[in-house]
Amino acid sequence: NILVVPYSNGQFFGLNYSNGLVLWTDSFLDLEKAETSNAFTDIDANPVITNNIVILASSLGKVMALDKRTGNRVWVKDINTTKTPLVHENSVFLIDNNKEIVNLDIKNGNFRWITKIDEELAKDFYNIWHAPVLINNKIVIVGGDKKILIMSPETGKIESVKKLPSLPASSPFVVDQKIYLMLRNGDIVTIE
């Protein structure tokens, strides 16, 4: 059993779950490149683990897949995100800092599709989108100007846009088959 722990300096570790010993370590920071030596390398997104593959994302502009057992890199992509990726079957879904929703092949990191969020959905300073979640086989993303986006995971097409009563504070969550969302005004609402 391996626990993956990211640090605020851009490093991440594979630890033995039983005794805490370091099994492997890596970093988003590439000391060989001068332009990254003074970069902001924080890892805000949580690591996602599925089938011995670890998906990590950094504000430095990298998303990578690692073999959980060895820490060896499977692939690395130049994508800037601070949001936790969504992994479903053989796909990695994430929202980048350019307000694009991206679908990557988990095996090789190849792009399957990219969907740009329309600027009309995020007027003024409300251009904050939260991490994607999968609900009822649809990708759900909240943010922007009080919006919920419902998307097809296969095509990336935005199938519907719904209005929220207030700005969302986080991604939706499911309890007892009901979808809930915390709003910035402190309310928790259900989503139909």
N, C-alpha and C positions, 0 to 999 in steps of 0.2 A: 504494500500500500504506500503510495507516494502522495505527499501533500505539496502543492505548488504555491509558492509564496512570492508575490511581487513586492518590490520595495520602491520608495519614492525617488530613489536615485537612478531608476531605470534597470536595476538588476532584478533577477528573479531566480529562485532556488527550487530545486526538487529535494524535498526532505523525506526521510524515512518516517512514516507515520507513527511507528512504534517507539522510536528512540530519539527522533529529532535530528539525526545525523544528516549532513549534507551529502546527497547522492550525486548531484550535478548543479551547475550554475551557468548562467548566461546573462547577457545584458543587451539592451537596445542601443546603448552607447557604443559607437565604433571609435575606439581610440586611435585607429589608423587614419581617420579623417579629421582634419583640423576643424571643419565646420560643425562637428558635433561635440567638440571637447568642452564648449561652454554652453551647450544647449539645455533647454528645459526638458528633462527626460522623464517626468513623472508618469507613473502608470495609474490612471484613474479607473480604467475598466477592470472588472474582475476577470480572472482567467476562466475559460470555459474548457471543460475536459469531457471528451467523448471518445470511446473506443481507443484509448491510449494515445489520443492526439490532444495536445493542449493548444488552444488558440489564445494568443496574447495580443493586446493592442496598446500603443503608447502615443502620448501627445507629441512625441518626437517625429511622428509621421510614418510609423512602421506597424504592420500587422504581421504576425508570424505564427506558423504552426510548428510545434515541436513533438518529438516522440517522448511521451511521458516517462517511459522506462529509462531512456538513455540521455534525454536532454538534447539530442541531435536535432538540428533544424531540418524540417521537411520542406518548407518554403517561406519566403519573406516577400511582402508586398509593400510598396510605398503608398500607404493610405493613412491619412491623418484623422484620428478619431480619439475621443475620450470616453466613448460609450461602450458598454459591454456588448460584445457580439452575441448574436443569436445563432445557435447551431441546431439544424434540423436535418436529419438524414445525412446526405452528403453535401450539404450546403452550409455556408457561413454567410449570415446576413448582418450587415452593419450600416450605420449611418455615419458618413464622414463629415468633416468640418466644412465641406463645400455644400452641405445640405443635399447630398446624393445618397440614395439607398442602394447598396451594392450587394450582389450575390456572387460569392466566390465558391469554386469547387474545393471542398475540404481536402481532397487528395493532392492537388497540385497548385492551388491558389489561382487558377485561371478564372477570369471574369466570365460569368454567365450572362449577367445583365446589370445595367446601371440605370436607375430612375432618378431624375432630377426633380426635387420638390419645387413646385411653382412658387415664385416669389409672392404671388397674391395670397398664398396660404400663410404667409409669415410677414405681415406688414410691420413696418416700423422696427422697434427693438425686440419684437416677439419671435426672433429667429432662433429659438432654442427648441431642439427636438430631443426627445428622450430615447433610450435604447429600445430597439424593436423587440416585440414579444410575439409568440405564436399562440393564437387562440382560435379554436375551431378550424384548424388548417388554413388560417389567414394570418398574414403579418399585420400587426397592429402597432402603429406609431402615433404617439401623441406629442403635441407641442405647437409651435407656431403661434398663430393668432387664435388660440382656443380651439384647436382642431384635433380630430381623430382621423387618421388615414387607415383605410382597410385595403390591403393589397394582396394580389395573388403571389404566392411564393414561386410558382412556376414561371410566370412571365414578367413580374415586376410591375404589372399594370395596377394603377390606383383605381380600385373598383368603386369606392365610395368615400366621401368626405363628410364627417359629421361635426357639428358645432358643440363645444363644451360651454357650460355656464361661467367658467372662470379658467384661468391659466392652470395647466397641470403642474404638479410638483414632482412627479415621477412617472415611470412606466406603469401601465395597468397591472393588476394582479388578480388571481382567481382563487376564490374560496367557496367550497361546496357548489361548484359549477356556476357561480355567479361572478361576473367581472366587476371589479372595483377600481376606482381611480382616486388618488388623493389630489386635491386641488390646492393651489397656493393660498387660498383664503382660509384653509383649514378644513374645508368640507371633504367628506368622502362620499362619492357618488357611485351608483351602479351604472354600467353601460349595457345597453340592449343591443 
